[in-house]
Amino acid sequence: MRIGVLAPPWVAVPPSRYGGSEQVIDNLARSLVALGHEVQLFTVGESTCPVPKSWLYEHGRLPIGTTVPELAHVLAGYAELADVDVVHDHTVLGPLVAARNPGLPPVVVTNHGAFTSETRPVFAELARTSALVAISHSQRATAPEVPVTAVVPHGIDLELYGFGPDGGDYLIFVGRMSPDKGLDHAIRVARRAGRRLLVLCKMWEAEEQAYFRTTIEPLLGDDVEILPEQSPQDRVRLVQGAAAVVNPICWPEPFGLVMAEALACGTPVLAYPNGAAPEIVEHGRTGFLCADEDEMVAAVSRVGDLDRCACRAAAEQRFAMRRMAEDYVRVYEQVLEDPPARPRLRAAQHAVPLPPAPRRVITLDDVRSATRTARPATGLRGVEPS
């Protein structure tokens, strides 16, 4: 099968630092190739995923979520992936663009974010012409009115996230500098439990920096060490050496890659039972799901009783990236057998006939040209895998 994978334009695939979705995309692309499929990745030029790839932007576009760069990116992406069997789109705008072109391949789209009051109507619309995939049953349950084709949990690289048989005495927090991630809870829990806390965090954006200044900085002490973003290898080493990963998530997180990665390292997880956490952490076996800070403080003293081999086994059984790829192949096959219908676009009816407009087809060269007016660009290029 020839599979086109359309990544967002914000971060390289795989990411050099922060980028959970981009890491999943890299894992998926490599696993699909290992299963014998042809993969064409549309991403940004600095990506190093070892599959054939092409791009419009050389570097990731910031800030994340800017509409015009994403639109230019997906227009170029669908033009480049027009001859594959199926497109797996990881953007939001892309499937809406594809719906307006009946000549494109069938589209599968993964929602990597939460279903919210704003995004539910968007995903309900794109699900009319694409196969929509959720990443957890918890995420799927938050939008029962949205048609979802399948639930496919994320898969991780079990070789990269290797087993660390002996945890140390410190706790570790990995995540964005955001109230949603609950770092202030983690600091209080570690301090009350008498444990040192290492913090690996992303802090690029203004909101993240404001949360640090107003909430986290006043809590800091000698028992809390905030480290800059680490390479994947260094992050694995630090997680392997921890007594537990503290993940007091304060929102219905759709998946929680950090928790699955911790289990692969043999490191138990302490979490609040929000979002998909109960689908990842087995209470009393691979960690503890705690109702509040008091329960989490008490659980710290019990993590040493957990079998780190059981944590690793759970990751191998449930979160292998090959399993994720096999799940997606079944979705691709289903879509190829019964592709979602794309509505034919009809001209609006007017009381007074309008004069015919000159026909104009937007081409990939037009997208490149428009991009060059904003910044110097090298254009769309293909790169063979190294």
C-alpha positions as CSV (number, residue, x, y, z in Angstrom):
1,M,0.0,0.0,0.0
2,R,1.2,3.5,-0.8
3,I,0.5,5.7,2.2
4,G,0.9,9.5,2.3
5,V,1.4,10.9,5.8
6,L,0.7,14.6,6.3
7,A,2.3,16.0,9.4
8,P,1.6,19.5,10.9
9,P,4.0,22.3,9.9
10,W,5.0,23.3,13.5
11,V,7.7,20.8,14.5
12,A,10.2,18.4,12.8
13,V,9.5,14.7,12.6
14,P,10.8,13.3,14.8
15,P,11.1,16.3,17.2
16,S,14.5,17.3,18.5
17,R,12.8,18.4,21.8
18,Y,9.1,18.9,22.5
19,G,6.6,17.3,20.0
20,G,4.5,14.4,21.2
21,S,2.4,14.2,18.0
22,E,5.4,14.4,15.8
23,Q,7.1,11.6,17.7
24,V,4.0,9.5,17.1
25,I,4.1,10.3,13.4
26,D,7.7,9.2,13.2
27,N,7.0,6.0,15.1
28,L,4.0,5.3,12.7
29,A,5.9,6.1,9.5
30,R,8.8,3.8,10.4
31,S,6.5,1.0,11.6
32,L,4.5,1.1,8.3
33,V,7.7,0.7,6.3
34,A,8.7,-2.2,8.6
35,L,5.3,-3.8,7.7
36,G,6.2,-3.6,4.0
37,H,4.3,-0.5,3.0
38,E,5.5,2.5,1.0
39,V,5.4,5.8,2.9
40,Q,5.6,9.3,1.6
41,L,5.9,11.9,4.4
42,F,5.0,15.6,3.9
43,T,6.6,17.5,6.8
44,V,9.1,20.3,7.2
45,G,12.5,20.2,5.7
46,E,14.5,19.8,8.9
47,S,12.7,16.5,9.6
48,T,14.9,13.4,9.8
49,C,12.4,10.6,9.7
50,P,14.0,7.9,7.5
51,V,11.3,7.7,4.8
52,P,10.9,9.6,1.5
53,K,9.7,13.0,2.4
54,S,8.9,16.4,0.9
55,W,8.0,19.8,2.2
56,L,7.1,23.4,1.6
57,Y,8.7,25.0,4.7
58,E,12.3,24.2,5.6
59,H,11.8,24.9,9.3
60,G,8.9,24.5,11.7
61,R,6.5,27.4,11.7
62,L,5.8,29.2,15.0
63,P,3.7,30.1,16.8
64,I,1.8,26.8,16.7
65,G,-1.7,27.1,15.3
66,T,-1.3,29.9,12.8
67,T,-3.9,29.5,10.1
68,V,-2.2,30.8,6.9
69,P,1.0,28.8,7.2
70,E,-1.0,25.6,8.0
71,L,-3.2,26.2,5.0
72,A,-0.3,26.8,2.6
73,H,1.3,23.6,4.1
74,V,-1.7,21.4,3.6
75,L,-2.4,22.7,0.1
76,A,1.1,21.8,-0.9
77,G,0.9,18.5,0.9
78,Y,-2.2,17.3,-0.8
79,A,-0.7,18.3,-4.2
80,E,2.4,16.3,-3.4
81,L,0.5,13.2,-2.1
82,A,-2.1,13.1,-4.9
83,D,-1.0,9.7,-6.3
84,V,-0.9,7.7,-3.1
85,D,-3.5,5.1,-2.1
86,V,-4.6,6.8,1.1
87,V,-3.6,10.0,3.0
88,H,-3.2,9.9,6.8
89,D,-3.6,13.5,7.8
90,H,-2.5,14.7,11.2
91,T,-3.6,18.3,10.7
92,V,-6.9,20.0,11.4
93,L,-7.3,22.1,8.2
94,G,-6.1,19.4,5.8
95,P,-9.2,17.2,5.7
96,L,-11.4,20.2,5.2
97,V,-9.3,21.2,2.2
98,A,-9.3,17.7,0.8
99,A,-13.1,17.5,1.1
100,R,-13.3,20.2,-1.7
101,N,-11.4,18.0,-4.2
102,P,-13.1,14.8,-5.2
103,G,-10.0,13.7,-7.1
104,L,-7.8,13.1,-4.0
105,P,-7.2,9.8,-2.4
106,P,-9.3,8.7,0.6
107,V,-8.3,10.5,3.9
108,V,-7.8,9.2,7.4
109,V,-7.4,11.8,10.1
110,T,-6.2,11.5,13.7
111,N,-7.4,13.9,16.3
112,H,-4.4,14.4,18.5
113,G,-6.2,17.0,20.7
114,A,-9.2,17.2,22.9
115,F,-12.8,17.4,21.6
116,T,-14.0,20.8,22.8
117,S,-17.0,23.0,22.1
118,E,-15.0,24.6,19.4
119,T,-13.5,21.5,17.8
120,R,-16.5,19.2,17.9
121,P,-18.3,20.9,15.0
122,V,-15.0,21.0,13.0
123,F,-14.4,17.2,13.5
124,A,-18.1,16.4,12.9
125,E,-17.8,18.2,9.5
126,L,-14.5,16.6,8.4
127,A,-15.8,13.1,9.5
128,R,-18.4,13.4,6.7
129,T,-15.6,13.0,4.1
130,S,-12.8,11.4,6.1
131,A,-12.3,8.5,8.4
132,L,-11.8,10.0,11.9
133,V,-9.6,8.2,14.4
134,A,-9.6,8.9,18.2
135,I,-6.5,8.1,20.3
136,S,-8.3,6.9,23.5
137,H,-11.7,5.8,24.5
138,S,-11.8,8.7,27.0
139,Q,-11.3,11.2,24.2
140,R,-13.9,9.4,22.0
141,A,-16.5,9.5,24.9
142,T,-16.3,13.3,25.1
143,A,-17.8,13.7,21.6
144,P,-20.5,10.9,21.2
145,E,-22.2,12.9,18.4
146,V,-19.0,12.9,16.2
147,P,-18.7,9.9,13.9
148,V,-15.4,8.1,14.8
149,T,-14.2,5.2,12.7
150,A,-11.7,3.7,15.2
151,V,-9.9,4.2,18.4
152,V,-6.1,3.7,18.0
153,P,-3.9,4.3,21.1
154,H,-0.5,5.7,20.4
155,G,2.5,3.4,20.1
156,I,6.0,4.1,21.3
157,D,9.5,3.0,20.3
158,L,10.3,0.3,22.8
159,E,13.9,0.2,21.8
160,L,14.4,3.9,22.5
161,Y,12.5,3.7,25.8
162,G,14.5,0.8,27.2
163,F,14.0,-0.9,30.5
164,G,15.7,0.5,33.5
165,P,15.5,-2.1,36.2
166,D,16.6,0.0,39.2
167,G,14.9,3.3,39.9
168,G,16.5,6.0,42.0
169,D,15.2,8.0,44.9
170,Y,14.0,11.0,43.0
171,L,10.7,11.7,41.3
172,I,10.4,13.2,37.8
173,F,7.9,15.4,36.0
174,V,7.9,15.6,32.2
175,G,5.5,17.9,30.3
176,R,4.7,21.4,29.2
177,M,4.9,24.3,31.7
178,S,1.1,24.6,31.9
179,P,-1.6,24.6,34.6
180,D,-3.2,21.6,32.7
181,K,-0.1,19.5,33.4
182,G,-0.2,20.2,37.2
183,L,3.5,20.9,37.9
184,D,2.5,22.9,41.0
185,H,0.8,19.8,42.3
186,A,3.9,17.7,41.5
187,I,6.2,20.1,43.5
188,R,4.0,20.0,46.6
189,V,3.6,16.2,46.4
190,A,7.4,15.6,46.1
191,R,8.2,18.1,48.9
192,R,5.6,16.6,51.3
193,A,7.0,13.1,50.5
194,G,10.5,14.2,51.1
195,R,11.7,13.4,47.6
196,R,13.8,15.5,45.1
197,L,11.9,16.4,42.0
198,L,13.4,16.7,38.5
199,V,11.4,18.8,36.0
200,L,11.8,18.3,32.3
201,C,9.5,20.9,30.6
202,K,8.8,22.8,27.5
203,M,8.6,26.6,28.1
204,W,8.5,28.3,24.8
205,E,5.3,30.2,24.7
206,A,4.2,33.4,26.5
207,E,1.5,31.5,28.5
208,E,3.9,28.9,29.6
209,Q,6.4,31.6,30.8
210,A,3.7,33.5,32.6
211,Y,2.6,30.3,34.5
212,F,6.2,29.7,35.5
213,R,6.6,33.2,36.8
214,T,3.4,33.5,38.7
215,T,2.8,30.0,40.0
216,I,6.0,27.8,39.8
217,E,8.8,30.2,40.5
218,P,7.5,31.0,44.1
219,L,7.4,27.2,44.8
220,L,11.0,26.5,43.9
221,G,13.6,25.3,46.4
222,D,16.7,23.2,46.6
223,D,14.6,20.1,46.3
224,V,13.3,21.0,42.8
225,E,15.6,21.0,39.8
226,I,14.3,22.4,36.5
227,L,16.2,21.1,33.5
228,P,16.2,22.4,30.0
229,E,14.6,20.3,27.3
230,Q,16.7,17.1,26.9
231,S,17.5,15.0,23.9
232,P,15.4,11.8,23.7
233,Q,18.3,9.7,24.9
234,D,18.9,11.9,27.9
235,R,15.2,12.1,28.8
236,V,15.0,8.3,28.7
237,R,18.0,8.0,31.0
238,L,16.5,10.4,33.5
239,V,13.1,8.6,33.4
240,Q,14.7,5.2,33.8
241,G,16.5,6.4,37.0
242,A,13.4,7.8,38.7
243,A,11.4,6.2,41.4
244,A,8.3,7.3,39.7
245,V,6.9,9.7,37.1
246,V,4.6,12.2,38.7
247,N,1.8,13.2,36.3
248,P,-0.9,15.1,38.2
249,I,-2.8,15.9,35.0
250,C,-5.5,18.5,35.6
251,W,-7.5,18.2,32.3
252,P,-9.0,15.3,30.2
253,E,-5.8,14.7,28.3
254,P,-6.6,12.6,25.2
255,F,-3.7,10.2,25.7
256,G,-0.7,11.0,27.7
257,L,2.4,9.8,25.9
258,V,4.7,10.5,28.9
259,M,2.9,7.8,30.9
260,A,3.3,5.1,28.3
261,E,7.0,6.0,27.8
262,A,7.6,5.8,31.6
263,L,6.1,2.3,31.7
264,A,8.4,1.2,28.9
265,C,11.3,2.3,31.0
266,G,9.9,0.3,33.9
267,T,9.1,3.4,35.8
268,P,5.7,3.5,37.7
269,V,3.4,6.4,37.2
270,L,1.5,8.5,39.8
271,A,-1.4,10.3,38.1
272,Y,-4.8,11.8,38.6
273,P,-7.5,9.7,37.0
274,N,-8.3,12.3,34.3
275,G,-8.6,11.8,30.6
276,A,-6.9,8.6,29.3
277,A,-4.8,8.0,32.4
278,P,-7.0,5.0,33.6
279,E,-6.4,3.5,30.1
280,I,-2.7,3.6,30.5
281,V,-2.0,3.2,34.3
282,E,-3.2,0.0,36.0
283,H,-3.8,1.1,39.5
284,G,-1.8,-0.9,42.0
285,R,0.2,-2.7,39.3
286,T,2.0,-0.1,37.1
287,G,1.3,2.9,39.2
288,F,-1.4,4.6,41.3
289,L,-4.4,6.7,40.2
290,C,-4.8,9.2,43.0
291,A,-7.8,11.4,43.8
292,D,-5.8,14.3,45.2
293,E,-2.4,15.4,46.5
294,D,-2.9,13.6,49.9
295,E,-3.4,10.2,48.1
296,M,-0.4,10.9,45.8
297,V,1.9,11.7,48.8
298,A,0.9,8.4,50.4
299,A,1.4,6.6,47.1
300,V,5.0,7.8,46.8
301,S,6.0,5.5,49.7
302,R,4.4,2.5,47.9
303,V,6.0,2.8,44.4
304,G,9.0,0.7,45.6
305,D,6.6,-2.2,46.1
306,L,5.6,-2.2,42.4
307,D,7.3,-4.6,40.0
308,R,9.1,-2.6,37.4
309,C,9.1,-5.6,35.0
310,A,5.3,-5.5,35.1
311,C,5.4,-1.8,34.0
312,R,7.6,-2.8,31.0
313,A,5.4,-5.8,30.1
314,A,2.3,-3.6,30.1
315,A,4.0,-1.2,27.6
316,E,5.1,-4.1,25.4
317,Q,1.7,-5.6,25.3
318,R,-0.3,-2.4,24.8
319,F,1.8,0.4,23.4
320,A,4.2,-1.1,20.9
321,M,4.5,1.1,17.8
322,R,4.1,-2.0,15.5
323,R,0.6,-2.6,17.1
324,M,-0.3,1.0,16.4
325,A,0.7,0.6,12.7
326,E,-1.2,-2.6,12.4
327,D,-4.3,-0.9,13.8
328,Y,-4.0,1.9,11.3
329,V,-3.5,-0.4,8.4
330,R,-6.9,-2.0,9.2
331,V,-8.4,1.5,9.1
332,Y,-6.7,2.3,5.7
333,E,-8.0,-1.0,4.3
334,Q,-11.5,-0.2,5.5
335,V,-11.4,3.2,4.0
336,L,-10.1,1.9,0.7
337,E,-12.9,-0.7,0.6
338,D,-15.6,1.8,1.5
339,P,-14.3,5.4,1.1
340,P,-16.3,8.2,2.7
341,A,-18.3,10.1,0.0
342,R,-17.2,13.6,-0.9
343,P,-20.1,15.9,-1.7
344,R,-20.1,17.4,-5.1
345,L,-19.6,21.2,-5.0
346,R,-22.4,23.1,-6.6
347,A,-22.5,26.7,-7.7
348,A,-24.7,29.0,-5.7
349,Q,-27.9,30.0,-7.4
350,H,-28.4,33.7,-7.9
351,A,-31.5,35.7,-8.8
352,V,-29.5,37.5,-11.5
353,P,-27.1,35.4,-13.5
354,L,-23.5,36.4,-12.9
355,P,-21.0,36.8,-15.8
356,P,-18.7,33.7,-16.1
357,A,-15.5,34.1,-14.1
358,P,-12.2,33.2,-15.8
359,R,-11.2,29.6,-14.8
360,R,-8.2,29.5,-12.5
361,V,-6.7,26.4,-11.0
362,I,-4.5,26.9,-7.9
363,T,-1.3,25.0,-8.4
364,L,1.6,24.0,-6.2
365,D,3.7,26.7,-7.9
366,D,1.1,29.3,-6.7
367,V,1.5,28.1,-3.1
368,R,5.3,28.3,-3.4
369,S,5.1,31.8,-4.9
370,A,2.8,33.0,-2.2
371,T,5.2,31.6,0.5
372,R,8.2,33.4,-1.1
373,T,6.5,36.7,-0.8
374,A,6.5,36.2,3.0
375,R,10.0,34.8,3.4
376,P,12.9,33.4,1.4
377,A,12.0,29.8,0.6
378,T,13.8,26.9,-1.1
379,G,10.5,25.5,-2.3
380,L,9.1,22.0,-2.2
381,R,11.8,19.3,-2.3
382,G,12.0,15.6,-2.0
383,V,14.6,13.9,0.2
384,E,15.6,10.3,0.1
385,P,15.9,8.4,3.4
386,S,19.4,8.4,4.8
